[in-house]
Amino acid sequence: MYKLLDKYSNPKDIKKMSFDELDELSKEIRDFLIENVSRTGGHLASNLGVVELTLSLYKVFDLDIDKLVWDVGHQAYIHKILTGRKDKFNSLRQYNGLSGFPKRCESKYDTFETGHSSTSISAALGIARARDIKKEQFNVIPIIGDGALTGGMAFEALNDVGFRKTKMIIILNDNQMSIANNVGGLSTYLSKLRLDPSYNKLKNDFNSTMTKTALGKGLVNSINKLKDSIKQFIVPGMLFEEMGIKYLGPIDGHDIRELSKVLSMAKNIDGPVLIHAMTQKGRGYNFAEKNPNKFHGIGPFNCDNGEICITSEETYSKAFGEELIKIAEKNEKVVAVTAAMPDGTGLRKFSQVYPERFFDVGIAEQHAVTFSAGLANEGLNPVFAVYSTFLQRAYDQVLHDVCIQNLPVIFAIDRAGIVGEDGETHQGVFDLSYLNHIPNITVIAPKCIDELRIMLNWAVDQKFPIAIRYPRGGDYKSINIKALSKIDYGKWEIMDEGGKIAVIATGKMVQHALIAKEQLKVLGLDITVVNACFIKPLDYEALDYLAKNKYDIITLEDNVVTGGLGSAVNNYFSNKNIDVRINILGFKDEFITHGDLGTLYKLYKLDADSIVEFIKTMY
């Protein structure tokens, strides 16, 4: 089916191919990606944009020796295809299948595991410095996108790279900025001139000779000042130059010939180099080119029309965005903050209705939290919508800048619990643990979508930090669940009192408990289901009531057991010397692999069937 791709066997094959063959291979890879990702879902647009860039890296470098570090890693599909994993692509992001991100256990060519943005330069710098200490010889090439470059960690790494002048080649994959042809042509010409060995030798010889005398030193300084003034005017990469990193570009990221030439010359530079490659997200697939955000991370879709195969249901993210608009209409102090996730968090429509009250700060979660604290400090009601896994990156800011000052920032924590196919780096199973021990913050979770709306309305009227955690997707259609009519601070809801086994569940796990209750009734067993809508603080009166009435307690949460709801409940009873039989159900002390939600819940025995089996076994 694929003339070149089907014959391809290993990275060395790329070096033998002509540029015309590589152009043809680029087309085949795009067709392969569209065909396969349409079945499994995944990150399509970003991968379509780096086909030629990836092939150029393979053409120039020896991947058996040299090391690529992919920032975030969701754009490493071509890299996976070219390193022996093409035939496994039908298992992409499926349980026991290929990960959607680089994994060292999958291939020796996956140098470093990534999943969150802005980490590649730091990791690559560590690898490069280790290489130098061990006196080894290989190239280190981090590939970072313009979006990831907004993360402060990337600039911390760049500052370190430039200070020590560590030899490495940084690829800036820029699929956002538009630069006019004349500027690009001039800059490419200057880059070629500055890469020329004879030019660099002449420059070094000149500086060495002239700096031997006072007059010469003065002349060199004057020339350098003049050169820098000119470069500030015509070279777009002076920011990097000022940091001590040679800037080359911008270069057409879809021109394998030009990229290969510049990469080959960059290998001979003794020091850090940044190559600015301009690419088009979604390139080669019309629907992805027109709507790259939709095809950034997408489920299975129809190749012919680009439409998602499954009709979208009402989701927590959508409900959150809709309700926040209604709240903002009545409360002009409400503002929304996101870290480059307006679509994923449901804030896109808010940004259109209230553009002056919407702030997308880029991939910069630490900044987003402290920025929100500043807004709250001046009397506004900031709502920071963020995925659970990404809020981890701003732990210190939550503690130091929000909670110490007891500022009323609302953290709308989306994708809490497992998220499925994105795997270890994206599972949101740690937020209860890293928030529970911070003073001043209140942590709540809705058991259904309608309850999220109620909680959000309640939260904006409070004067302290609040975290609302909710899952990916929507509610189960198999049960009819009624939301709380109002929120009483620190109070739980005893939903359906039955036998002397009390399942204290939080968030969407309440739905699992209710489904399990119906199944148990058929078996002649009954349980009491408690909606632990407040995780911090706990409902101590409810716990005392359950203990006094001799209930056996099972806690149920989509968080790691350590430091979560069950741990807090157990600590309460232990500290009061209350003798209660308690079992804690949650995720084990391990990272959770990728796979669909149903498979993962079953694997970790947190689905309704497993809860039923657990209760049957225990009682």
C-alpha positions in Angstrom: 0.0 0.0 0.0 2.9 2.4 0.9 5.6 2.2 -1.7 8.4 3.5 0.5 7.0 3.2 4.0 6.3 -0.5 3.7 9.9 -1.1 2.6 11.4 1.0 5.4 13.2 -1.0 8.1 15.4 1.3 10.3 16.6 4.9 10.7 19.7 4.3 8.5 17.3 3.9 5.5 16.6 7.6 5.7 20.2 8.5 5.0 20.2 6.4 1.8 17.1 8.1 0.4 17.2 11.0 -2.0 15.4 14.2 -1.2 12.8 13.4 -3.8 12.2 10.0 -2.1 11.9 11.8 1.3 9.3 14.1 -0.2 7.3 11.1 -1.3 7.8 9.4 2.1 6.5 12.5 3.8 3.2 12.1 1.8 3.0 8.4 2.7 3.6 9.1 6.4 0.8 11.7 6.4 -1.6 9.3 4.8 -0.6 6.6 7.3 -1.1 9.0 10.2 -4.6 10.1 9.1 -5.7 6.6 8.4 -4.5 5.2 11.8 -5.3 8.1 14.1 -8.8 8.3 12.6 -9.4 4.8 14.1 -7.7 5.2 17.5 -7.8 8.9 18.2 -4.8 10.9 19.2 -2.7 14.0 18.5 -3.0 14.5 14.8 -2.4 18.1 13.9 0.9 18.5 15.7 2.3 15.3 14.1 1.2 16.3 10.6 3.2 19.5 11.1 6.5 17.9 11.9 6.8 15.2 9.2 9.6 16.9 7.2 11.3 18.2 10.4 11.5 14.6 11.8 12.8 13.2 8.5 15.4 15.9 8.3 16.6 15.0 11.8 16.9 11.4 10.8 18.7 12.4 7.6 21.4 14.4 9.4 21.9 12.7 12.7 22.8 9.2 13.7 20.0 8.2 16.1 22.0 5.1 17.3 24.3 7.7 18.9 22.7 11.1 18.9 19.7 11.8 21.2 16.4 13.5 20.4 14.3 14.9 23.3 10.7 15.7 22.3 9.0 18.4 24.3 5.6 17.2 25.5 6.1 14.3 23.2 2.6 14.2 21.6 4.3 15.1 18.2 6.6 12.0 18.3 4.3 9.7 16.2 6.6 10.0 13.1 9.6 9.3 15.4 7.7 6.1 16.6 6.9 5.1 13.0 10.5 5.4 12.0 11.8 3.4 15.0 10.1 0.1 14.5 6.7 0.8 15.8 4.7 1.3 12.6 3.0 -2.1 12.8 1.8 -1.4 16.3 0.0 1.8 15.4 -3.4 0.2 15.5 -2.9 -0.1 19.3 -2.0 3.6 19.8 -3.1 4.8 23.2 -5.0 1.5 23.8 -4.5 -0.6 26.9 -1.2 -2.7 26.5 -0.6 -0.8 23.2 1.6 2.0 22.1 1.8 5.1 24.3 0.8 8.4 22.8 4.1 9.8 24.2 7.8 8.8 24.3 8.4 5.8 26.5 11.8 4.4 27.3 10.4 0.9 27.8 9.1 1.0 24.2 12.3 1.8 22.3 16.0 2.7 22.9 15.3 5.7 20.6 13.0 7.3 23.2 15.7 9.1 25.1 13.6 10.8 27.7 9.9 10.4 28.7 7.8 13.5 28.4 4.1 14.4 28.6 4.0 17.9 30.1 5.4 20.8 28.2 8.5 23.0 28.5 10.8 20.2 29.9 12.9 19.2 26.9 15.7 21.8 27.1 16.3 21.1 30.8 16.4 17.3 30.2 18.6 17.7 27.1 20.9 20.0 28.9 21.3 17.4 31.7 22.1 14.8 29.1 24.6 17.1 27.3 26.4 18.0 30.5 26.6 14.3 31.5 28.1 13.6 28.0 30.8 16.2 28.6 31.7 15.0 32.1 32.0 11.4 30.7 33.9 12.8 27.7 31.6 11.1 25.2 30.8 12.4 21.7 27.2 12.7 20.5 24.7 15.4 19.6 21.7 16.3 21.9 18.7 17.8 20.1 15.6 18.9 22.1 12.6 19.8 19.9 10.3 22.4 21.5 7.2 24.1 20.2 6.5 27.8 20.4 3.6 27.1 22.7 5.9 25.2 25.1 8.4 28.0 25.0 5.9 30.2 27.0 6.6 27.9 30.0 9.0 29.5 32.4 11.0 26.3 32.8 12.1 26.6 29.2 13.6 30.0 29.7 15.3 28.9 32.9 16.9 26.2 30.9 17.9 28.5 28.0 19.5 30.9 30.5 21.6 28.0 31.8 22.5 26.7 28.3 23.7 30.2 27.2 25.6 30.8 30.4 27.8 27.7 30.2 27.8 27.5 26.4 27.0 23.8 26.4 27.0 22.3 22.9 23.5 21.3 21.9 21.1 22.0 19.0 17.7 23.3 20.0 14.9 23.0 17.5 12.2 25.6 17.9 9.1 24.2 16.1 7.1 27.3 15.4 3.6 26.6 14.0 2.0 29.9 15.1 4.1 32.9 14.1 3.9 34.3 10.5 7.1 35.9 9.2 7.2 37.7 5.9 9.3 36.2 3.1 11.7 39.1 2.8 12.6 39.0 6.5 12.9 35.2 6.4 15.1 35.3 3.3 17.4 37.9 4.8 17.6 36.0 8.1 18.4 32.7 6.3 21.1 34.5 4.3 22.6 35.8 7.5 22.4 32.4 9.1 24.3 30.8 6.2 26.9 33.4 6.5 27.3 33.0 10.2 27.5 29.2 9.8 30.3 29.3 7.2 33.5 27.8 8.7 35.7 30.4 7.0 33.6 33.2 8.4 33.8 31.8 11.9 37.5 31.2 11.7 38.1 34.7 10.4 36.0 36.2 13.2 37.9 34.2 15.8 41.3 35.0 14.4 40.3 38.7 14.2 39.2 38.9 17.8 42.2 37.0 19.0 44.7 39.3 17.2 42.9 42.6 18.0 42.4 42.0 21.7 46.1 41.8 22.4 46.3 45.6 22.5 44.3 48.3 24.3 43.5 50.0 20.9 42.4 46.7 19.4 40.2 45.9 22.4 38.4 49.2 22.0 38.0 48.6 18.2 36.5 45.1 18.8 34.1 46.5 21.4 33.0 49.2 19.1 32.5 46.7 16.2 30.5 44.4 18.5 28.2 47.2 19.6 27.6 48.2 16.0 27.0 44.6 15.1 24.6 44.1 17.9 22.7 47.3 17.0 22.3 46.0 13.4 21.3 42.5 14.6 18.7 44.0 17.0 17.1 45.6 14.0 17.2 42.8 11.4 17.7 39.5 13.2 14.5 38.2 14.8 16.4 35.8 17.2 18.3 38.4 19.2 16.6 37.3 22.4 18.4 34.0 22.1 21.6 35.6 20.9 21.6 37.8 24.1 21.3 34.7 26.2 24.4 33.3 24.5 22.7 30.9 22.0 23.4 31.2 18.3 20.1 31.7 16.5 19.5 30.3 13.0 16.3 31.0 11.1 13.5 31.3 10.5 13.6 28.3 8.2 10.9 26.6 6.3 10.1 23.5 8.4 8.7 21.7 5.4 11.7 22.0 3.2 13.8 18.9 3.9 16.7 20.1 1.7 17.1 23.4 3.5 16.5 21.9 7.0 19.1 19.2 6.3 21.6 21.7 5.2 21.2 23.9 8.2 21.2 21.0 10.6 24.4 19.6 9.1 26.2 22.9 9.5 24.8 23.4 13.1 26.6 20.1 14.0 29.9 21.9 13.5 29.1 24.8 15.9 31.0 24.5 19.1 28.3 25.7 21.5 24.5 26.0 21.8 22.5 26.7 18.6 18.8 27.3 18.2 17.2 26.5 14.8 13.9 28.3 14.3 11.7 26.1 12.0 8.4 27.4 10.7 5.8 24.6 10.4 2.1 24.4 9.7 0.0 22.5 12.2 -2.3 20.0 10.5 -0.3 20.2 7.2 -1.5 17.9 4.4 -5.0 17.3 5.8 -7.4 20.0 4.8 -9.7 19.6 7.9 -6.8 19.8 10.3 -5.3 22.7 8.5 -8.5 24.7 8.8 -9.2 23.6 12.4 -5.9 22.6 14.1 -7.4 23.0 17.6 -10.0 20.4 16.9 -7.4 17.9 15.6 -4.8 18.6 18.3 -6.2 15.8 20.5 -9.1 14.1 18.8 -11.1 10.9 19.2 -11.8 8.5 16.3 -13.1 10.4 13.3 -14.2 10.0 9.7 -11.3 10.6 7.3 -13.6 11.8 4.5 -15.2 14.6 6.3 -13.2 15.1 9.5 -16.2 14.6 11.7 -15.8 12.8 15.1 -17.5 9.4 15.0 -19.3 9.6 18.4 -21.7 12.4 19.0 -20.6 14.4 21.9 -22.6 14.2 25.1 -23.0 16.8 27.8 -19.7 17.0 29.6 -18.5 18.5 32.9 -16.2 20.8 30.9 -19.1 22.1 28.7 -21.4 22.5 31.7 -18.7 24.4 33.6 -18.1 26.8 30.7 -21.8 27.4 30.2 -22.5 28.0 33.9 -19.6 30.4 34.3 -21.0 32.6 31.5 -24.3 32.8 33.4 -22.6 33.6 36.6 -20.4 36.3 34.9 -23.5 37.9 33.5 -24.8 38.5 37.1 -21.3 39.1 38.7 -19.0 41.5 36.8 -16.1 40.6 39.2 -15.9 37.1 37.8 -13.0 36.5 35.5 -11.7 33.3 33.8 -8.1 32.2 33.5 -6.6 29.3 31.5 -3.2 28.1 30.6 -3.5 27.6 26.9 -6.6 25.3 27.3 -9.6 27.4 26.4 -11.2 24.5 24.4 -10.3 21.6 26.7 -11.6 23.4 29.8 -14.8 24.7 28.2 -13.9 28.4 28.2 -13.9 29.1 24.5 -17.4 30.6 24.5 -16.6 32.6 27.7 -13.6 34.1 25.8 -16.0 35.2 23.1 -18.7 36.6 25.3 -16.4 38.3 27.8 -13.1 38.8 26.0 -12.0 41.5 28.4 -12.6 39.2 31.4 -10.8 36.2 29.9 -7.1 35.6 30.2 -5.2 32.8 28.4 -1.7 33.1 29.8 -0.2 30.4 27.7 1.5 27.2 29.0 2.4 28.8 32.3 0.5 27.2 35.1 2.7 28.7 37.8 2.1 32.2 36.4 -1.6 31.5 36.0 -2.0 30.7 39.8 -0.1 33.7 41.0 -1.7 35.9 38.4 -5.1 34.7 39.7 -3.9 35.5 43.3 -3.2 39.1 42.1 -6.6 39.4 40.6 -8.2 38.1 43.8 -6.1 40.5 45.9 -7.8 43.4 44.1 -11.3 42.1 44.8 -12.0 40.1 41.6 -13.3 36.6 41.5 -10.8 34.6 39.4 -11.7 31.1 38.2 -8.7 29.2 37.0 -9.7 26.3 34.9 -7.0 23.7 34.6 -6.5 20.0 34.2 -5.6 18.1 37.4 -2.3 16.9 36.0 -1.2 20.4 35.0 -2.1 22.0 38.3 0.6 19.8 39.8 3.1 22.1 38.1 1.9 25.0 40.3 1.8 23.4 43.7 4.0 26.0 45.3 2.0 28.9 43.9 -1.2 27.3 45.2 0.3 27.0 48.7 2.5 30.2 48.8 0.6 32.8 46.8 -3.0 31.8 47.3 -3.5 29.8 50.4 -1.1 31.5 52.8 -3.0 34.8 52.0 -6.3 33.0 52.0 -7.3 34.6 48.7 -10.6 33.6 47.0 -9.2 31.9 44.0 -11.4 29.1 42.5 -9.6 26.2 41.0 -11.8 24.5 38.5 -9.9 21.2 38.3 -10.9 19.4 35.1 -9.9 15.8 34.2 -9.7 14.8 37.9 -9.4 11.1 38.3 -8.3 8.9 35.3 -8.4 10.5 31.9 -7.7 7.3 29.9 -5.7 7.1 26.7 -3.1 9.8 27.5 -1.7 7.6 30.3 0.7 8.2 33.2 1.6 11.8 32.6 -2.1 12.9 32.3 -4.0 10.9 34.9 -5.5 13.3 37.5 -5.2 11.0 40.5 -3.0 13.1 42.8 -4.9 16.3 43.3 -6.7 15.3 46.5 -3.3 14.3 48.0 -1.4 17.4 47.1 -4.3 19.8 48.1 -5.5 18.0 51.2 -2.7 19.0 53.5 -2.6 22.8 52.5 -4.2 25.0 55.1 -7.1 27.4 54.1 -8.2 25.6 50.9 -11.6 23.9 50.6 -11.8 20.9 48.3 -15.2 19.8 46.9 -16.4 17.4 44.2 -19.8 17.1 42.4 -21.4 13.7 42.0 -23.0 14.8 38.7 -22.9 17.5 36.2 -25.9 19.5 37.6 -24.1 19.5 41.0 -21.1 21.1 39.4 -23.3 24.0 38.4 -24.6 24.3 42.0 -21.1 24.2 43.4 -19.7 26.8 41.0 -22.5 29.3 41.9 -21.8 28.6 45.6 -18.0 29.0 45.2 -18.0 32.5 43.7 -19.8 33.9 46.7 -17.1 32.6 49.2 -14.1 34.5 50.4 -11.4 31.7 50.6 -9.6 29.4 48.2 -11.8 26.6 46.7 -10.9 23.7 44.5 -13.7 22.0 42.6 -12.5 18.7 41.1 -14.5 17.0 38.4 -13.9 14.2 35.8 -13.4 14.0 32.1 -16.6 13.3 30.1 -20.1 13.1 31.3 -22.5 11.2 33.7 -23.6 7.6 33.3 -26.9 7.4 31.5 -27.9 4.2 33.3 -28.8 6.0 36.6 -31.0 8.9 37.5 -29.2 11.1 39.9 -30.4 14.3 41.6 -28.0 17.1 42.4 -27.9 18.8 45.8 -30.3 21.8 45.9 -27.8 23.8 48.0 -24.4 23.6 49.5 -24.0 23.5 53.3 -20.3 24.1 54.1 -18.6 20.9 55.2 -21.8 18.8 55.0 -22.2 15.4 53.2 -25.3 13.9 51.7 -26.5 10.6 52.9 -28.2 9.6 49.7 -29.8 6.3 50.2 -29.6 4.8 53.7 -29.8 1.0 53.7 -27.7 -1.6 55.4 -24.9 -1.2 57.9 -22.3 -0.9 55.2 -21.6 2.8 54.4 -19.9 3.5 51.1 -18.5 7.0 51.4 -17.8 8.1 47.8 -16.6 11.3 46.3 -17.2 12.9 42.9 -18.2 10.6 40.0 -17.4 7.6 42.2 -20.8 8.2 43.9 -22.3 7.0 40.6 -20.2 3.8 40.7 -21.5 3.3 44.3 -25.1 3.8 43.3 -24.8 1.3 40.4 -23.2 -1.2 42.8 -26.0 -0.6 45.3 -28.6 -1.7 42.7 -26.7 -4.8 41.8 -26.3 -5.7 45.5 -30.0 -5.4 46.1 -30.6 -8.2 43.6 -28.2 -10.3 45.7 -30.1 -9.5 48.9 -27.4 -7.0 50.2 -28.0 -3.4 50.9 -25.6 -0.5 51.5 -25.8 3.1 52.5 -24.3 5.5 49.9 -22.8 8.8 51.2 -21.9 11.6 48.9 -18.7 13.1 50.3 -19.1 16.3 48.4 -16.6 17.9 50.7 -13.2 16.3 50.9 -11.7 19.1 52.9 -13.1 19.6 55.4 -14.6 16.3 56.1 -18.1 16.1 57.6 -17.1 15.1 61.1 -20.7 14.9 62.3 -21.6 12.4 59.6 -18.5 10.3 60.5 -19.4 10.4 64.2 -23.0 9.3 63.3 -21.7 6.4 61.2 -19.3 5.3 64.0 -21.9 5.6 66.7 -24.3 3.5 64.8 -21.8 0.7 64.1 -21.5 1.1 60.4 -18.7 -0.6 58.5 -17.2 2.0 56.2 -15.8 1.7 52.7 -14.3 4.9 51.2 -14.3 5.2 47.4 -12.3 7.7 45.4 -10.6 8.2 42.0 -7.4 9.4 43.6 -4.4 7.5 44.9 -5.1 6.1 48.4 -2.1 7.8 50.0 -3.3 11.2 51.2 -6.7 11.0 49.7 -10.3 10.9 51.1 -10.0 7.5 52.7 -6.7 8.4 54.3 -8.3 11.5 55.8 -11.3 9.6 57.1 -9.0 6.9 58.6 -6.9 9.5 60.3 -9.9 11.1 61.9 -11.1 7.9 63.4 -7.5 7.0 64.5 -6.9 10.4 66.1 -10.2 10.1 68.1 -9.5 6.4 69.0 -12.8 5.4 67.4 -12.9 1.7 66.6 -14.4 1.4 63.1 -14.0 -1.2 60.5 -12.8 0.7 57.4 -11.7 -0.3 53.9 -10.2 2.3 51.5 -10.7 1.8 47.8 -8.8 4.0 45.4 -5.7 3.8 43.1 -2.6 2.1 44.3 0.7 3.7 44.9 1.7 3.4 41.2 1.4 5.3 38.0 -1.6 4.4 35.9 -1.0 3.3 32.3 -3.0 4.3 29.2 -6.2 2.7 28.1 -9.9 3.5 27.9 -11.7 4.5 31.1 -13.8 1.3 31.4 -10.7 -0.9 31.1 -8.8 1.1 33.7 -11.6 1.2 36.2 -11.9 -2.5 35.9 -8.2 -3.1 36.1 -7.9 -1.1 39.4 -11.2 -2.7 40.7 -13.0 0.6 41.0 -15.9 -0.1 38.6 -19.3 -1.1 39.9 -18.8 -4.8 39.3 -15.6 -4.8 41.3 -17.1 -2.9 44.2 -19.9 -5.5 44.3 -17.4 -8.4 44.3 -15.4 -6.7 47.1 -18.5 -6.3 49.3 -19.6 -9.8 48.6 -16.2 -11.1 49.6 -16.0 -9.0 52.7 -19.5 -9.6 53.9 
